[in-house]
Amino acid sequence: MILASPAVLDHRRRWSRLLLSLPVAVKITGVGALVGLLFAAIVGYQVQERIAASLYRDLAASASTSARLMAESLAKPLAVGDLVTVRQVVRRGAGAIRDVSYILVEDLSGDIVAHSFDDDVPPGLVRHQFRRTTEAVLQELEVEGNHVMDAAAPILQGKAGHLHVGLSDLSVTVALESVQGAIAWTLVICMVLGQFLALGLAFILTRPIDHLVGVSNRLGAGDFAARATVYADDEIGRLATAVNQMASGLEGYHAQVAEEERERRVLLGRIASAQEDERRRLALELHDEMGQSLSSLLMQVRECDGRCAASGRLSERLETKILDLIAAVRQLAFALRPAVLDDYGLDAALRRYVQEIGKQRGPRFDYHSNLKPDERLPRQVESALYRVVQEAVTNVLRHAESTSASIVLLKGGSSISLLIEDNGVGMDGDAAMRAHRGVGLAGMRERATLLGGQLVLESEPGRGTLVKVVVPLIEDQ
């Protein structure tokens, strides 16, 4: 067994994949053309062979009949040795018989005593050894490049000699060429009609398939109301019915998932509101109660310091610690829920927040906004965007290793956009978004999603990071 080389096998596989990947319409028309070509070749060959056999049978019968009749007319003159009459009969027969190539008369010794040629008998015909029998004999000869059907008839049962009548197959050839032309045109017409039928069949088959592909694409894009048209109760029709059943199931499942998602968002929104309310309450308690208690304690320490000189150094140390505690409590209250966010809005809160983080060591932050002075946004939007800024700034301080960062708040039309950008080490943004974890992205995205918005992360290693949040502005938020 001879095994094909890997290169040959790979070449065959490529061609196989190419042929299999052709459209169905091309495959159908190609198969139709191949079948039509094979049918035309087989039918044309069979018809030509049958017609040729019939024509050659007619030629042989004509040669045999002509030889027999002329042999009967030459019996008497040849028996008495009247060669002049013999030659006259031969000339008349050559003019009367259709497609005659020659007429030869042989005597008993085999010598040619009369012929129809203008000159001498062709050497090839002279050298030919004719069969001499007492019965008519047919044989095919080549005379000067022409195919001849030779009919030999005995004269007086061979006692006076033999007669040979040769008929050319020129008329047969002409007739076959005419038949071949007619067959060729007929087969061409049949092939063209077959191609039209193949194209019609391809259209009938591919139209519902293309329709199913379109419906599948719409379902894949989220249009679960898409339905396929059932053209017929065949295999493709049953497939369309199955696709419609699948679409109905997907539509019901999508509606169920959407309802559950809506309920989840409502629940998460309530949780977020409860968290903000709790932060506000804790911030107020820290600022009002603990702040006031520490301030009262500071006043008492200062009064004691004025009366007790011996304890001056201790009083100074207590005063310093109390001041630090007051600052820490205020900072903690601001981090939990800045009062400026409730009193003056997101723009003022972000400006204050940037000022506070600017006091720390780290990258330089700048803030820009196109909001009008004292312009307020819906409460939930202000809370969510402020928390997104806090989370993003925390990521910048912990991971970005940047030297500068900017926070931009832009209101345009019916939406508000928040951008936080730094020039730090960056990350693989696509991988981080797919992972749904790390660097607070999940929390920021969840806050944007609860408001019907979206979060976009653009980052590459070594090229910094851009966090963009777009939230629609709805009156009842």
Buried (B, 14 or more C-beta within 10 A) or exposed (E): EEEEEEEEEEEEEEEEEEEEEEEEBEBBBEEBBEEBEEBBEEBBEEBBEEBBEEBBEEBBEBBBBBBBBBBEBBBBBBEEEBBEBBBEBBBBBBEEBEBBBBBBBBBEEEEBBBBBBEEEBBEEBEEBEBEBEEEBBBBEBEBEEEBBBBBBBBBBEBEBBBBBBBBBBEBBBEBBEEBBEEBEEBBEEBBEEBBEBBBEBBEEBBBBBBBBEEBBEBBEEEEBEBBBEBEEEEEBBEBBEEBBEBBEEBBEEEEEEEEEEEEEBEEBBEEBEEEBEEBBEBBBEBBEEBBEEBEEBBEEBEEBBEEEEEEEEEBEEBBEEBEEBBEEBBEBBBEBBBBBBBEBBBBBBBBBBBEBBEEEEBBEBEBEBEBEEEEBBBBBBBBBBBBBBBBBBEBBBEBBBBEBBBBBBBBEEEBBBBBBBBBBBBBEBEEBBEEEEEBBBBEBBBBBBBBBBEBBBBBEEEBBBBBBBBBBBEEEB
